[in-house]
């Protein structure tokens, strides 16, 4: 193994086992760790102590920006840049600006959501050290894994290994960085 390990990975055989292991790792105070499962497990986010995603905040900001951009653009073109009175209609009306504002709201929300996902997930990430693990492909089929990163402030090789063993982890292996 390398001098600077990425962390430890432990294998679990069932969804219930990884759920309880996640609770133990969370209660031990680890912050930089993850679970790899072949299927979604209801309640695992709560067992891991994962907070609600911040992506909706990016989406809301994008939507508000899109709506305001549409309204401002129609106001500017109709009431400031190219004043044209037709049949006594006002130079600006939100009713006329709504279709453009609606479309820009959707467009800016989509772009902000994609941007938020990329930023919060630190993408693009072309390689992850967990992919070097020989048996990681089993995480797509029938095995469950807990990975605790060495970058975690509480990480201590022996203590972390003992915690994973106590949680029921098998084949606890050090990951190369």
FIFIPA-810106 format. One line per 8 residues: their letters; for each residue x, y, z of N, C-alpha, C. Coordinates in nm, 3 decimals, decimal comma. Layout:
<recs>
A) X:Y:Z:X:Y:Z:X:Y:Z; ...
</recs>
This chain:
<recs>
XXXXXXXX) 0,083:-0,118:0,000:0,000:0,000:0,000:0,088:0,125:0,000; 0,029:0,237:-0,037:0,103:0,363:-0,045:0,125:0,421:0,095; 0,218:0,517:0,102:0,249:0,580:0,229:0,131:0,663:0,279; 0,057:0,724:0,188:-0,059:0,806:0,225:-0,185:0,735:0,181; -0,250:0,661:0,270:-0,371:0,590:0,229:-0,489:0,686:0,212; -0,583:0,647:0,128:-0,706:0,725:0,113:-0,797:0,701:0,233; -0,793:0,581:0,287:-0,877:0,547:0,401:-0,896:0,398:0,412; -1,003:0,359:0,481:-1,036:0,218:0,499:-1,172:0,189:0,438
XXXXXXXX) -1,185:0,068:0,383:-1,312:0,023:0,328:-1,348:-0,109:0,394; -1,474:-0,122:0,432:-1,522:-0,245:0,495:-1,644:-0,296:0,418; -1,657:-0,427:0,410:-1,766:-0,491:0,336:-1,874:-0,538:0,434; -1,999:-0,520:0,393:-2,114:-0,567:0,471:-2,204:-0,648:0,378; -2,277:-0,745:0,436:-2,354:-0,838:0,355:-2,500:-0,799:0,333; -2,554:-0,708:0,414:-2,696:-0,676:0,401:-2,722:-0,527:0,423; -2,840:-0,486:0,381:-2,880:-0,347:0,399:-2,893:-0,313:0,548; -2,945:-0,405:0,625:-2,959:-0,381:0,769:-2,823:-0,365:0,835
XXXXXXXX) -2,727:-0,446:0,793:-2,593:-0,439:0,852:-2,527:-0,305:0,822; -2,538:-0,257:0,699:-2,475:-0,129:0,666:-2,549:-0,013:0,731; -2,679:-0,026:0,747:-2,758:0,077:0,815:-2,709:0,095:0,959; -2,692:-0,015:1,029:-2,646:-0,008:1,169:-2,499:0,035:1,177; -2,419:-0,007:1,080:-2,279:0,036:1,077:-2,272:0,187:1,053; -2,358:0,239:0,967:-2,361:0,383:0,940:-2,396:0,460:1,067; -2,490:0,408:1,144:-2,525:0,474:1,272:-2,405:0,475:1,366; -2,331:0,365:1,371:-2,215:0,359:1,461:-2,103:0,453:1,417
XXXXXXXX) -2,079:0,461:1,287:-1,975:0,551:1,237:-2,017:0,696:1,261; -2,144:0,728:1,238:-2,194:0,863:1,264:-2,180:0,898:1,412; -2,220:0,805:1,499:-2,214:0,830:1,644:-2,070:0,841:1,694; -1,975:0,780:1,621:-1,835:0,790:1,659:-1,777:0,926:1,623; -1,851:1,005:1,543:-1,808:1,141:1,513:-1,732:1,160:1,384; -1,731:1,062:1,298:-1,662:1,076:1,169:-1,743:1,167:1,077; -1,672:1,247:0,997:-1,738:1,341:0,906:-1,712:1,309:0,759; -1,594:1,255:0,727:-1,558:1,228:0,587:-1,563:1,078:0,561
XXXXXXXX) -1,682:1,031:0,531:-1,701:0,889:0,505:-1,826:0,873:0,418; -1,843:0,754:0,362:-1,957:0,730:0,273:-1,995:0,583:0,273; -2,116:0,557:0,228:-2,166:0,421:0,210:-2,186:0,396:0,061; -2,146:0,279:0,015:-2,164:0,239:-0,124:-2,257:0,119:-0,123; -2,373:0,136:-0,189:-2,475:0,031:-0,188:-2,521:0,000:-0,330; -2,566:-0,123:-0,355:-2,614:-0,158:-0,489:-2,756:-0,108:-0,516; -2,825:-0,062:-0,413:-2,962:-0,014:-0,429:-2,989:0,093:-0,323; -3,090:0,176:-0,345:-3,123:0,275:-0,242:-3,171:0,206:-0,114
XXXXXXXX) -3,132:0,261:0,000:-3,175:0,208:0,129:-3,249:0,318:0,202; -3,378:0,295:0,226:-3,461:0,395:0,291:-3,407:0,429:0,430; -3,385:0,556:0,454:-3,340:0,602:0,585:-3,189:0,604:0,604; -3,112:0,561:0,504:-2,966:0,556:0,520:-2,908:0,697:0,535; -2,965:0,794:0,466:-2,916:0,933:0,481:-2,928:0,978:0,626; -3,039:0,947:0,689:-3,057:0,982:0,830:-2,961:0,906:0,920; -2,938:0,780:0,889:-2,844:0,700:0,969:-2,702:0,754:0,955; -2,672:0,812:0,838:-2,538:0,868:0,816:-2,526:1,009:0,872
XXXXXXXX) -2,638:1,071:0,903:-2,635:1,209:0,952:-2,617:1,310:0,840; -2,657:1,273:0,718:-2,643:1,361:0,602:-2,752:1,468:0,608; -2,710:1,593:0,594:-2,806:1,703:0,593:-2,877:1,712:0,459; -2,982:1,790:0,456:-3,058:1,813:0,333:-2,967:1,880:0,230; -2,985:1,845:0,103:-2,903:1,899:-0,005:-2,924:2,050:-0,019; -2,817:2,119:-0,062:-2,826:2,263:-0,086:-2,855:2,294:-0,232; -2,872:2,193:-0,316:-2,901:2,214:-0,458:-3,031:2,293:-0,477; -3,139:2,268:-0,400:-3,260:2,350:-0,418:-3,236:2,500:-0,398
XXXXXXXX) -3,141:2,536:-0,315:-3,110:2,679:-0,297:-3,053:2,737:-0,426; -2,965:2,662:-0,493:-2,912:2,705:-0,621:-3,027:2,718:-0,722; -3,117:2,621:-0,722:-3,229:2,622:-0,816:-3,319:2,743:-0,793; -3,350:2,771:-0,667:-3,435:2,885:-0,635:-3,369:3,016:-0,678; -3,241:3,030:-0,649:-3,169:3,152:-0,689:-3,169:3,167:-0,841; -3,150:3,057:-0,913:-3,154:3,062:-1,059:-3,291:3,100:-1,110; -3,397:3,046:-1,050:-3,533:3,077:-1,092:-3,568:3,223:-1,069; -3,534:3,275:-0,952:-3,561:3,416:-0,922:-3,483:3,506:-1,017
XXXXXXXX) -3,357:3,470:-1,042:-3,275:3,549:-1,134:-3,334:3,547:-1,275; -3,381:3,431:-1,320:-3,441:3,421:-1,452:-3,568:3,503:-1,464; -3,653:3,497:-1,363:-3,778:3,573:-1,366:-3,750:3,723:-1,367; -3,661:3,767:-1,280:-3,626:3,910:-1,275:-3,558:3,955:-1,404; -3,475:3,870:-1,461:-3,409:3,904:-1,588:-3,513:3,923:-1,699; -3,612:3,834:-1,706:-3,717:3,845:-1,807:-3,798:3,972:-1,790; -3,840:3,999:-1,669:-3,920:4,121:-1,644:-3,837:4,246:-1,675; -3,713:4,247:-1,632:-3,627:4,363:-1,655:-3,599:4,382:-1,804
XXXXXXXX) -3,576:4,274:-1,876:-3,548:4,283:-2,018:-3,668:4,342:-2,094; -3,789:4,296:-2,064:-3,908:4,346:-2,133:-3,935:4,491:-2,091; -3,916:4,522:-1,964:-3,934:4,660:-1,918:-3,835:4,752:-1,991; -3,708:4,711:-1,997:-3,605:4,795:-2,060:-3,637:4,819:-2,208; -3,669:4,711:-2,279:-3,694:4,728:-2,422:-3,821:4,807:-2,450; -3,925:4,790:-2,370:-4,053:4,857:-2,395:-4,064:4,996:-2,337; -4,007:5,019:-2,220:-4,027:5,147:-2,151:-3,906:5,239:-2,157; -3,789:5,189:-2,193:-3,670:5,274:-2,191:-3,604:5,278:-2,329
XXXXXXXX) -3,568:5,165:-2,383:-3,485:5,160:-2,503:-3,564:5,191:-2,632; -3,684:5,139:-2,644:-3,760:5,156:-2,768:-3,905:5,183:-2,732; -3,930:5,306:-2,691:-4,066:5,345:-2,651:-4,154:5,352:-2,775; -4,256:5,269:-2,776:-4,347:5,267:-2,889:-4,488:5,246:-2,834; -4,567:5,350:-2,842:-4,705:5,342:-2,795:-4,792:5,295:-2,910; -4,861:5,184:-2,890:-4,948:5,128:-2,993:-5,088:5,116:-2,934; -5,181:5,189:-2,991:-5,321:5,178:-2,949:-5,344:5,216:-2,804; -5,262:5,301:-2,747:-5,280:5,346:-2,610:-5,238:5,245:-2,504
XXXXXXXX) -5,169:5,138:-2,545:-5,123:5,036:-2,449:-5,006:5,091:-2,368; -4,988:5,043:-2,246:-4,876:5,093:-2,164:-4,742:5,048:-2,223; -4,637:5,121:-2,187:-4,503:5,086:-2,234:-4,452:4,957:-2,170; -4,502:4,926:-2,052:-4,466:4,801:-1,985:-4,587:4,746:-1,912; -4,607:4,617:-1,924:-4,710:4,547:-1,848:-4,658:4,408:-1,813; -4,669:4,368:-1,687:-4,621:4,234:-1,649:-4,691:4,122:-1,726; -4,814:4,149:-1,771:-4,885:4,046:-1,847:-4,812:4,013:-1,977; -4,758:4,115:-2,043:-4,686:4,092:-2,168:-4,548:4,032:-2,143
XXXXXXXX) -4,492:4,060:-2,029:-4,357:4,012:-1,997:-4,358:3,871:-1,940; -4,475:3,822:-1,899:-4,479:3,694:-1,830:-4,427:3,576:-1,912; -4,465:3,558:-2,039:-4,414:3,441:-2,113:-4,261:3,436:-2,119; -4,199:3,549:-2,146:-4,052:3,553:-2,152:-3,994:3,524:-2,013; -4,052:3,585:-1,911:-4,002:3,565:-1,774:-4,017:3,420:-1,732; -4,129:3,358:-1,769:-4,153:3,218:-1,736:-4,047:3,129:-1,800; -4,020:3,150:-1,927:-3,921:3,069:-1,997:-3,780:3,090:-1,940; -3,745:3,214:-1,909:-3,614:3,240:-1,850:-3,604:3,183:-1,708
XXXXXXXX) -3,716:3,180:-1,637:-3,716:3,117:-1,504:-3,679:2,969:-1,517; -3,741:2,900:-1,610:-3,712:2,757:-1,630:-3,567:2,737:-1,675; -3,521:2,818:-1,771:-3,386:2,804:-1,824:-3,281:2,830:-1,716; -3,294:2,939:-1,643:-3,196:2,973:-1,539:-3,200:2,873:-1,424; -3,320:2,821:-1,392:-3,330:2,719:-1,287:-3,255:2,593:-1,328; -3,271:2,551:-1,452:-3,201:2,431:-1,500:-3,050:2,451:-1,495; -3,003:2,565:-1,545:-2,859:2,591:-1,543:-2,806:2,600:-1,400; -2,878:2,666:-1,311:-2,833:2,679:-1,173:-2,831:2,544:-1,102
XXXXXXXX) -2,928:2,459:-1,131:-2,932:2,325:-1,071:-2,812:2,242:-1,115; -2,783:2,243:-1,244:-2,668:2,168:-1,295:-2,539:2,223:-1,235; -2,526:2,355:-1,232:-2,409:2,419:-1,172:-2,395:2,380:-1,025; -2,506:2,383:-0,950:-2,504:2,346:-0,808:-2,461:2,202:-0,787; -2,510:2,113:-0,870:-2,472:1,972:-0,859:-2,322:1,956:-0,883; -2,272:2,021:-0,986:-2,129:2,011:-1,017:-2,043:2,068:-0,904; -2,080:2,184:-0,853:-2,000:2,248:-0,748:-2,004:2,167:-0,619; -2,122:2,129:-0,574:-2,134:2,060:-0,445:-2,076:1,918:-0,448
XXXXXXXX) -2,076:1,855:-0,564:-2,020:1,720:-0,576:-1,875:1,721:-0,623; -1,819:1,839:-0,635:-1,680:1,857:-0,680:-1,654:1,784:-0,811; -1,743:1,806:-0,907:-1,730:1,743:-1,038:-1,666:1,839:-1,135; -1,603:1,796:-1,241:-1,584:1,656:-1,276:-1,469:1,594:-1,196; -1,489:1,472:-1,155:-1,387:1,396:-1,084:-1,364:1,271:-1,169; -1,254:1,270:-1,239:-1,231:1,164:-1,337:-1,185:1,033:-1,276; -1,144:1,037:-1,150:-1,101:0,914:-1,084:-1,121:0,930:-0,933; -1,157:0,823:-0,869:-1,171:0,822:-0,724:-1,094:0,702:-0,669
XXXXXXXX) -1,020:0,720:-0,559:-0,940:0,609:-0,505:-1,019:0,483:-0,472; -1,148:0,494:-0,445:-1,228:0,375:-0,414:-1,233:0,281:-0,535; -1,220:0,337:-0,655:-1,226:0,254:-0,775:-1,106:0,161:-0,789; -0,999:0,185:-0,712:-0,883:0,095:-0,716:-0,908:-0,034:-0,637; -1,009:-0,034:-0,550:-1,039:-0,151:-0,469:-1,086:-0,265:-0,561; -1,026:-0,382:-0,545:-1,051:-0,495:-0,635:-1,198:-0,540:-0,637; -1,266:-0,533:-0,524:-1,401:-0,589:-0,513:-1,511:-0,483:-0,518; -1,478:-0,360:-0,562:-1,578:-0,253:-0,562:-1,693:-0,282:-0,657
XXXXXXXX) -1,670:-0,362:-0,759:-1,775:-0,395:-0,855:-1,889:-0,471:-0,786; -1,859:-0,539:-0,677:-1,963:-0,611:-0,600:-2,062:-0,513:-0,538; -2,020:-0,386:-0,522:-2,110:-0,283:-0,471:-2,222:-0,248:-0,568; -2,213:-0,298:-0,690:-2,320:-0,280:-0,788:-2,415:-0,398:-0,790; -2,378:-0,506:-0,719:-2,456:-0,629:-0,727:-2,515:-0,670:-0,592; -2,429:-0,712:-0,499:-2,484:-0,772:-0,378:-2,408:-0,738:-0,249; -2,311:-0,650:-0,253:-2,234:-0,615:-0,133:-2,252:-0,468:-0,100; -2,227:-0,435:0,025:-2,241:-0,300:0,076:-2,107:-0,260:0,138
XXXXXXXX) -2,067:-0,136:0,118:-1,936:-0,092:0,167:-1,948:0,038:0,247; -1,863:0,049:0,348:-1,845:0,176:0,421:-1,700:0,216:0,398; -1,680:0,341:0,354:-1,546:0,395:0,329:-1,526:0,513:0,424; -1,422:0,505:0,505:-1,386:0,617:0,594:-1,254:0,673:0,543; -1,254:0,803:0,511:-1,137:0,866:0,451:-1,033:0,900:0,557; -0,907:0,889:0,517:-0,796:0,924:0,606:-0,792:1,074:0,633; -0,857:1,154:0,549:-0,860:1,300:0,566:-0,952:1,342:0,681; -1,029:1,248:0,735:-1,118:1,279:0,847:-1,035:1,311:0,971
XXXXXXXX) -1,071:1,417:1,043:-0,994:1,453:1,163:-0,987:1,342:1,269; -1,090:1,258:1,278:-1,092:1,151:1,378:-1,022:1,024:1,331; -0,977:1,021:1,207:-0,920:0,898:1,151:-0,791:0,860:1,222; -0,789:0,737:1,268:-0,671:0,675:1,327:-0,676:0,531:1,278; -0,575:0,486:1,209:-0,577:0,355:1,145:-0,629:0,243:1,232; -0,574:0,228:1,350:-0,613:0,117:1,438:-0,753:0,137:1,496; -0,782:0,259:1,544:-0,913:0,285:1,606:-1,025:0,276:1,503; -0,999:0,325:1,383:-1,101:0,320:1,278:-1,126:0,176:1,235
XXXXXXXX) -1,018:0,099:1,222:-1,032:-0,043:1,188:-1,112:-0,116:1,297; -1,084:-0,087:1,423:-1,157:-0,150:1,534:-1,305:-0,113:1,529; -1,335:0,012:1,496:-1,475:0,055:1,486:-1,547:-0,022:1,376; -1,482:-0,036:1,260:-1,544:-0,108:1,149:-1,561:-0,257:1,183; -1,465:-0,315:1,254:-1,479:-0,454:1,297:-1,594:-0,469:1,395; -1,604:-0,376:1,490:-1,711:-0,379:1,589:-1,848:-0,363:1,521; -1,853:-0,286:1,413:-1,979:-0,264:1,340:-2,017:-0,385:1,255; -1,927:-0,482:1,242:-1,957:-0,602:1,165:-1,895:-0,604:1,027
XXXXXXXX) -1,802:-0,514:1,002:-1,737:-0,508:0,872:-1,645:-0,626:0,848; -1,643:-0,671:0,723:-1,555:-0,781:0,683:-1,458:-0,729:0,579; -1,349:-0,799:0,559:-1,249:-0,764:0,458:-1,211:-0,615:0,466; -1,176:-0,570:0,582:-1,138:-0,429:0,600:-1,002:-0,409:0,536; -1,000:-0,318:0,438:-0,881:-0,299:0,356:-0,844:-0,153:0,351; -0,714:-0,127:0,347:-0,664:0,010:0,332:-0,666:0,046:0,183; -0,724:0,163:0,151:-0,733:0,207:0,013:-0,612:0,293:-0,023; -0,560:0,273:-0,142:-0,450:0,357:-0,191:-0,504:0,493:-0,230
X) -0,423:0,595:-0,210:-0,464:0,731:-0,247:-0,450:0,751:-0,397
</recs>
